[in-house]
Amino acid sequence: MEQGGNANRKPKTRRQKLLRIAAVIAFIVANAVVLYFTARNDFSKNPPKLTQNPFAGRNLLYLLGAVLCLLLALFAETMKFVLMMRRLKERVSVRQAFETVALGKYYDYITPSGAGGQPFQIWDLHAHGYSSGVSSAMALASFVTLQLGFVSVAVVVFTLFSDMADAVGIRIAAYIGLLFYSFVPILIILSAISPKVTARIVGFFVHIGAKLRLVKDPARTVERAETALKRYSDSLKYIAKSPWLLAAMYALSVLYQLALCSIPYFVMRIFGGQIGFWQSLCMCVYVYFSVTIVPTPGNAGAAEGSFYILFNQLDTSGLFWAMLIWRFFTYYSFLLMGLVIYAVRTIERAVKRRRERAE
């Protein structure tokens, strides 16, 4: 991807602008509706007073545990890029590694189905001096190992701890989500081992999509899918030339997922929820996979609803606030980090231009 690639893009049409505005409105409405019904259900059981502090008498020390989990997750993902930079003999920048992670999550969470993260990471790395090949390899290898790590966690939880989620609907949705989530990593591995088999699998599903009138141009769709899978596969093989690096990235990916899935435990304990750490972690894995197939940015609406369905089984007040804090740490904090990074970069560019004019 070239640094000046954005200059060649066609200006957005009025229809595209309206669709983007509609998507943003739908995103806000989805969040507002779920929060409203969750609050109404929670407050109907324990109506709050207007002057009542929802955090009065709470053990806010557990909030520190949630903060540390978020920091641990960010550390794990940042270290993946630092290790790749060092291994590939590129400029090692902890700041660039962190910003790549944070902005990747930012674009994952503001685009439908999380489709914007990796393309932006590739562009941003290249814009900051890394070659196109290295930028693609780092961003795509990070994505693949992250998916493999989460699939591994889910397989263990769903196999050994299937009784942790009592809601049958959530369990079924989570199992379906696991199938969808595993599809891309499996195809990537297959494309490295047997490209012809992968091409047949892709062609089969595209053919079904064409029959259902979901795919307009089957030949072009197959070509694009095979090209994308080859890029993922090549990137993974590029990194896999160092087995210890691939193993370290996989371990850090598992650590990232476990850290994020640990946050609900600390949040629920703030509000007096009597729940074991492992039970909470397993329930959170079910929540994440049950909303995998929801295409809204950040799984908005579905994630909050699934969280409420699972954790509503607990004998605790303040469930609404617990859900809100959980979403802040696992979703809104990444949006906030992205905005802060953009603000800092804008200020730095303005200062640099001012200094250049002064000279």
VEXDREN-2710 file (C-alpha; in Angstrom, 1 decimal):
% VEXDREN-2710
k/r/px/py/pz
1/MET/0.0/0.0/0.0
2/GLU/1.5/3.3/-1.0
3/GLN/1.7/6.2/1.4
4/GLY/-0.1/8.5/-0.9
5/GLY/-2.9/6.0/-1.6
6/ASN/-5.6/8.2/-0.1
7/ALA/-4.9/10.9/-2.7
8/ASN/-6.2/8.6/-5.4
9/ARG/-9.5/7.8/-3.8
10/LYS/-12.6/9.1/-5.5
11/PRO/-14.6/11.7/-3.5
12/LYS/-17.5/10.2/-1.6
13/THR/-20.9/10.6/-3.3
14/ARG/-23.9/12.1/-1.6
15/ARG/-25.4/8.6/-1.3
16/GLN/-22.3/7.3/0.4
17/LYS/-22.3/10.2/2.8
18/LEU/-25.9/9.6/3.7
19/LEU/-25.3/5.9/4.2
20/ARG/-22.4/6.7/6.6
21/ILE/-24.6/9.1/8.5
22/ALA/-27.4/6.5/8.7
23/ALA/-24.9/3.9/9.9
24/VAL/-23.7/6.2/12.7
25/ILE/-27.3/7.0/13.7
26/ALA/-28.2/3.3/13.7
27/PHE/-25.1/2.6/15.9
28/ILE/-26.1/5.3/18.4
29/VAL/-29.8/4.2/18.5
30/ALA/-28.8/0.5/19.0
31/ASN/-26.7/1.5/22.0
32/ALA/-29.4/3.8/23.4
33/VAL/-32.2/1.3/23.0
34/VAL/-30.3/-1.5/24.8
35/LEU/-29.1/0.8/27.6
36/TYR/-32.7/2.1/28.1
37/PHE/-34.3/-1.3/28.4
38/THR/-31.5/-2.6/30.5
39/ALA/-31.7/0.4/32.8
40/ARG/-35.5/0.1/33.0
41/ASN/-35.4/-3.6/33.9
42/ASP/-32.6/-3.1/36.5
43/PHE/-34.2/0.0/38.0
44/SER/-37.6/-1.6/38.2
45/LYS/-36.2/-4.1/40.7
46/ASN/-34.4/-1.5/42.7
47/PRO/-35.7/2.0/41.9
48/PRO/-33.0/4.6/42.5
49/LYS/-33.5/7.9/44.2
50/LEU/-32.5/11.0/42.2
51/THR/-30.0/11.9/44.8
52/GLN/-28.7/8.4/45.2
53/ASN/-25.0/7.7/44.3
54/PRO/-24.9/4.3/42.5
55/PHE/-21.3/3.8/43.7
56/ALA/-21.9/4.6/47.3
57/GLY/-20.7/1.8/49.6
58/ARG/-19.1/-0.1/46.6
59/ASN/-15.7/-1.7/46.8
60/LEU/-14.0/0.5/44.2
61/LEU/-10.7/-1.3/44.8
62/TYR/-11.9/-3.8/42.3
63/LEU/-12.0/-1.0/39.7
64/LEU/-8.2/-1.1/39.9
65/GLY/-8.3/-4.8/38.8
66/ALA/-10.3/-3.9/35.7
67/VAL/-7.9/-1.1/34.9
68/LEU/-4.9/-3.5/35.2
69/CYS/-6.6/-6.0/32.9
70/LEU/-7.0/-3.4/30.2
71/LEU/-3.4/-2.3/30.6
72/LEU/-2.3/-5.9/30.4
73/ALA/-4.3/-6.4/27.2
74/LEU/-2.7/-3.3/25.6
75/PHE/0.7/-4.4/26.8
76/ALA/0.3/-7.9/25.2
77/GLU/-0.8/-6.5/21.8
78/THR/1.9/-3.8/21.8
79/MET/4.6/-6.3/22.6
80/LYS/3.6/-8.4/19.6
81/PHE/4.4/-5.5/17.3
82/VAL/7.6/-4.6/19.2
83/LEU/8.8/-8.2/18.8
84/MET/8.0/-8.2/15.1
85/MET/9.8/-4.9/14.6
86/ARG/12.9/-6.3/16.3
87/ARG/12.8/-9.7/14.5
88/LEU/12.3/-8.1/11.1
89/LYS/15.2/-5.7/11.8
90/GLU/13.0/-2.7/11.4
91/ARG/13.0/0.5/13.5
92/VAL/11.7/-0.5/17.0
93/SER/9.3/2.1/18.3
94/VAL/7.1/1.3/21.4
95/ARG/5.0/4.4/20.7
96/GLN/4.4/3.3/17.1
97/ALA/3.6/-0.2/18.2
98/PHE/1.1/1.1/20.8
99/GLU/-0.6/3.5/18.4
100/THR/-0.8/0.8/15.7
101/VAL/-2.7/-1.4/18.2
102/ALA/-4.9/1.3/19.6
103/LEU/-5.9/2.8/16.2
104/GLY/-6.4/-0.7/14.8
105/LYS/-8.9/-1.4/17.6
106/TYR/-10.5/2.0/17.0
107/TYR/-11.1/1.2/13.3
108/ASP/-12.2/-2.3/14.2
109/TYR/-14.9/-0.9/16.5
110/ILE/-16.2/1.9/14.2
111/THR/-16.6/-0.3/11.1
112/PRO/-19.2/-3.0/10.5
113/SER/-17.9/-6.5/11.3
114/GLY/-14.5/-5.0/12.4
115/ALA/-13.3/-4.7/8.8
116/GLY/-11.3/-1.5/9.1
117/GLY/-8.6/-2.3/11.6
118/GLN/-6.0/-4.2/9.5
119/PRO/-6.2/-2.0/6.4
120/PHE/-5.6/1.1/8.5
121/GLN/-2.7/-0.5/10.5
122/ILE/-1.0/-1.4/7.2
123/TRP/-1.5/2.2/5.9
124/ASP/-0.4/3.8/9.1
125/LEU/2.8/1.7/9.5
126/HIS/3.7/2.4/5.9
127/ALA/3.1/6.1/6.4
128/HIS/5.5/6.1/9.3
129/GLY/8.4/4.6/7.4
130/TYR/7.9/0.8/7.3
131/SER/7.9/-0.9/4.0
132/SER/4.7/-2.2/2.4
133/GLY/5.7/-5.8/2.8
134/VAL/6.7/-5.4/6.5
135/SER/3.6/-3.3/7.3
136/SER/1.3/-6.0/5.8
137/ALA/3.2/-8.8/7.5
138/MET/3.0/-7.3/10.9
139/ALA/-0.6/-6.2/10.8
140/LEU/-1.9/-9.4/9.2
141/ALA/0.2/-11.7/11.4
142/SER/-1.0/-9.9/14.5
143/PHE/-4.6/-10.4/13.4
144/VAL/-4.3/-14.1/12.6
145/THR/-2.5/-14.9/15.9
146/LEU/-5.1/-12.9/17.8
147/GLN/-7.9/-14.9/16.2
148/LEU/-6.1/-18.2/16.8
149/GLY/-5.6/-17.3/20.4
150/PHE/-9.2/-16.5/21.0
151/VAL/-10.4/-19.6/19.2
152/SER/-8.1/-21.7/21.4
153/VAL/-9.6/-20.1/24.5
154/ALA/-13.1/-20.7/23.3
155/VAL/-12.5/-24.3/22.4
156/VAL/-11.2/-25.0/26.0
157/VAL/-14.1/-23.1/27.6
158/PHE/-16.8/-24.6/25.4
159/THR/-15.4/-28.2/25.8
160/LEU/-14.6/-28.3/29.4
161/PHE/-16.9/-25.7/30.9
162/SER/-20.1/-25.8/28.9
163/ASP/-22.3/-25.5/32.0
164/MET/-21.0/-22.0/32.8
165/ALA/-23.7/-20.3/30.7
166/ASP/-27.2/-21.4/31.6
167/ALA/-28.9/-19.5/28.8
168/VAL/-29.4/-22.0/26.0
169/GLY/-29.8/-19.3/23.4
170/ILE/-26.5/-17.7/24.3
171/ARG/-24.7/-21.1/24.2
172/ILE/-26.1/-21.9/20.7
173/ALA/-25.2/-18.4/19.4
174/ALA/-21.7/-18.8/20.9
175/TYR/-21.2/-22.1/19.1
176/ILE/-22.3/-20.6/15.8
177/GLY/-20.1/-17.6/16.5
178/LEU/-17.1/-20.0/17.1
179/LEU/-17.7/-21.6/13.7
180/PHE/-17.7/-18.2/11.9
181/TYR/-14.7/-16.9/13.9
182/SER/-12.7/-20.1/13.1
183/PHE/-13.5/-19.9/9.4
184/VAL/-10.8/-17.4/8.5
185/PRO/-7.9/-18.8/10.5
186/ILE/-8.7/-22.3/9.2
187/LEU/-8.7/-21.0/5.6
188/ILE/-5.5/-19.2/6.1
189/ILE/-3.7/-22.3/7.4
190/LEU/-5.2/-24.3/4.6
191/SER/-4.1/-21.8/2.0
192/ALA/-0.6/-22.3/3.2
193/ILE/-0.8/-26.1/3.2
194/SER/-3.0/-26.7/0.2
195/PRO/-4.0/-23.7/-2.0
196/LYS/-6.1/-25.8/-4.3
197/VAL/-8.3/-27.2/-1.5
198/THR/-8.8/-23.7/-0.2
199/ALA/-9.8/-22.4/-3.6
200/ARG/-12.5/-25.2/-3.8
201/ILE/-13.8/-24.3/-0.4
202/VAL/-14.0/-20.6/-1.2
203/GLY/-15.6/-21.4/-4.5
204/PHE/-18.2/-23.6/-2.9
205/PHE/-19.4/-20.9/-0.5
206/VAL/-19.3/-18.2/-3.1
207/HIS/-21.4/-20.5/-5.3
208/ILE/-24.0/-20.8/-2.5
209/GLY/-23.9/-17.0/-2.1
210/ALA/-24.6/-16.5/-5.8
211/LYS/-27.5/-19.0/-5.7
212/LEU/-29.0/-17.0/-2.8
213/ARG/-28.4/-13.8/-4.7
214/LEU/-26.0/-12.6/-2.0
215/VAL/-23.0/-12.5/-4.4
216/LYS/-23.3/-10.5/-7.6
217/ASP/-20.0/-11.3/-9.3
218/PRO/-18.9/-14.9/-8.2
219/ALA/-15.7/-15.0/-10.3
220/ARG/-14.4/-11.6/-9.0
221/THR/-15.4/-12.5/-5.4
222/VAL/-13.5/-15.8/-5.5
223/GLU/-10.4/-14.0/-7.0
224/ARG/-10.5/-11.3/-4.2
225/ALA/-11.0/-13.9/-1.5
226/GLU/-8.1/-16.0/-2.8
227/THR/-5.8/-12.9/-3.0
228/ALA/-6.7/-11.9/0.5
229/LEU/-6.1/-15.4/1.9
230/LYS/-2.7/-15.6/0.1
231/ARG/-1.7/-12.3/1.7
232/TYR/-2.6/-13.5/5.1
233/SER/-0.8/-16.8/4.5
234/ASP/2.3/-15.2/3.1
235/SER/2.4/-12.8/6.1
236/LEU/2.1/-15.6/8.6
237/LYS/4.8/-17.6/6.8
238/TYR/7.0/-14.6/6.8
239/ILE/6.7/-14.2/10.6
240/ALA/6.8/-18.0/11.1
241/LYS/10.4/-18.1/9.8
242/SER/11.1/-17.6/13.5
243/PRO/9.1/-20.3/15.4
244/TRP/9.8/-18.7/18.8
245/LEU/8.4/-15.4/17.6
246/LEU/5.2/-17.1/16.3
247/ALA/4.9/-18.9/19.6
248/ALA/5.4/-15.7/21.6
249/MET/2.8/-13.9/19.5
250/TYR/0.3/-16.7/20.0
251/ALA/0.9/-16.6/23.8
252/LEU/0.5/-12.8/23.9
253/SER/-2.7/-13.2/21.9
254/VAL/-4.1/-15.6/24.5
255/LEU/-3.0/-13.3/27.3
256/TYR/-4.8/-10.4/25.6
257/GLN/-8.0/-12.3/25.3
258/LEU/-7.8/-13.6/28.9
259/ALA/-7.2/-10.1/30.2
260/LEU/-10.2/-8.7/28.5
261/CYS/-12.4/-11.6/29.5
262/SER/-11.3/-11.1/33.2
263/ILE/-12.7/-7.5/33.3
264/PRO/-16.3/-8.6/34.1
265/TYR/-15.2/-10.3/37.3
266/PHE/-13.7/-7.2/38.8
267/VAL/-16.6/-5.0/37.6
268/MET/-19.2/-7.4/39.1
269/ARG/-17.3/-7.5/42.4
270/ILE/-17.6/-3.7/42.6
271/PHE/-21.3/-4.1/42.9
272/GLY/-21.2/-7.1/45.3
273/GLY/-21.6/-9.8/42.8
274/GLN/-20.8/-13.2/44.3
275/ILE/-19.2/-14.9/41.4
276/GLY/-16.0/-16.9/40.9
277/PHE/-13.2/-15.6/38.7
278/TRP/-13.2/-18.6/36.3
279/GLN/-17.0/-18.6/36.1
280/SER/-17.0/-14.9/35.1
281/LEU/-14.3/-15.4/32.6
282/CYS/-16.1/-18.3/30.9
283/MET/-19.4/-16.5/30.8
284/CYS/-17.6/-13.5/29.1
285/VAL/-16.2/-15.8/26.5
286/TYR/-19.7/-17.0/25.7
287/VAL/-20.8/-13.4/25.5
288/TYR/-18.1/-12.4/23.0
289/PHE/-18.7/-15.4/20.7
290/SER/-22.5/-15.1/20.9
291/VAL/-22.2/-11.6/19.2
292/THR/-19.5/-12.5/16.7
293/ILE/-21.9/-12.7/13.8
294/VAL/-23.6/-9.4/14.6
295/PRO/-22.3/-6.9/12.0
296/THR/-22.8/-3.7/13.9
297/PRO/-19.7/-1.7/14.8
298/GLY/-18.2/-3.1/18.0
299/ASN/-21.2/-5.6/18.1
300/ALA/-23.1/-2.6/19.5
301/GLY/-26.5/-3.5/21.1
302/ALA/-25.9/-7.3/20.9
303/ALA/-23.0/-7.2/23.3
304/GLU/-24.8/-5.2/26.0
305/GLY/-27.9/-7.4/25.6
306/SER/-25.9/-10.7/25.9
307/PHE/-24.0/-9.4/28.9
308/TYR/-27.3/-8.5/30.6
309/ILE/-28.9/-11.9/29.8
310/LEU/-25.9/-13.8/31.3
311/PHE/-25.1/-11.7/34.3
312/ASN/-28.8/-11.0/35.2
313/GLN/-28.7/-14.5/36.8
314/LEU/-26.6/-12.9/39.6
315/ASP/-28.1/-11.7/42.8
316/THR/-26.8/-8.2/42.6
317/SER/-27.9/-4.6/42.3
318/GLY/-26.4/-2.1/39.9
319/LEU/-26.3/-4.5/37.0
320/PHE/-26.9/-1.6/34.6
321/TRP/-23.9/0.3/35.9
322/ALA/-21.8/-2.9/35.8
323/MET/-22.6/-3.4/32.1
324/LEU/-21.8/0.2/31.3
325/ILE/-18.4/0.0/33.0
326/TRP/-17.6/-3.3/31.3
327/ARG/-18.4/-1.8/27.9
328/PHE/-16.3/1.3/28.7
329/PHE/-13.2/-0.9/29.4
330/THR/-13.7/-3.3/26.5
331/TYR/-15.1/-0.9/23.9
332/TYR/-15.4/2.8/24.5
333/SER/-11.9/3.1/26.0
334/PHE/-10.5/2.0/22.7
335/LEU/-12.6/4.7/20.9
336/LEU/-11.3/7.3/23.4
337/MET/-7.7/6.2/22.9
338/GLY/-8.1/6.5/19.1
339/LEU/-9.5/10.0/19.4
340/VAL/-6.7/11.0/21.8
341/ILE/-4.0/9.7/19.5
342/TYR/-5.5/11.6/16.6
343/ALA/-5.7/14.8/18.7
344/VAL/-2.0/14.4/19.8
345/ARG/-0.9/13.7/16.2
346/THR/-2.8/16.8/15.0
347/ILE/-1.2/19.0/17.6
348/GLU/2.3/17.6/16.8
349/ARG/1.8/18.3/13.1
350/ALA/0.6/21.9/13.8
351/VAL/3.6/22.5/16.0
352/LYS/6.0/21.1/13.4
353/ARG/4.5/23.2/10.7
354/ARG/4.8/26.3/12.9
355/ARG/8.4/25.6/13.6
356/GLU/9.2/25.0/10.0
357/ARG/7.6/28.4/9.1
358/ALA/9.5/30.1/11.9
359/GLU/12.8/28.7/10.5
END
